[in-house]
Amino acid sequence: MTLLDHLRRMAGNNLWSNDRLYRAVLALKPGEFEAERTSFFPSIKATLNHILAVDHLYLDFLEEGGVGASAYDDFVPFDAPPELHAAQLVVDRRLIAFCDRLSATDLDRRIVTDRREDGMIPERIGDILAHVFLHDIHHRGQVHAMLSGTSVKPPQLDEFLLDYDVKLRAKEVERLGLEI
């Protein structure tokens, strides 16, 4: 497996994991989504909005959209899980499409990232993608932990890469149109 293959699989994992997590979030009782909890961000709502806002920022960098830090700064948080989920699905599919368009040589190509007062910092595409996946996994883990204090059982989020787990993800992978 090449690094490009791995990053493409991680983009698919991002879609699958977010979808699985949101299916749990959509089943929360009224008030649980926005309830104050102990974590880096104070609620499931705030954490999921943060994931999406950061995805917008890095996708703008990767696609060289020119919006820069405003992609994060101007993000308007969603108040309800269905709309937030729909917006995350759009971003996840954009990330998959971006990865599908890459060549192996693109991974070392540098693109400019707007770091506000720290300036415009060139970063390798492969490093940005790795960072996005780590960031999303990190914060999904926080949502997963917060779900433990709700009426909904946290979903399993590590059944994506191994052949052993195919039977555990097959229906979702098919529903999402992923090729793994």
Secondary structure by P-SEA (a helix, b strand, c coil): ccaaaaaaaaaaaaaaaaaaaaaaaaaccccccccccccccccaaaaaaaaaaaaaaaaaaaacccccccccccbbbbccaaaaaaaaaaaaaaaaaaaaacccccccbbbbbbcccccbbbbbaaaaaaaaaaaaaaaaaaaaaaaccccccccccccccccccccccaaaaaaacccc
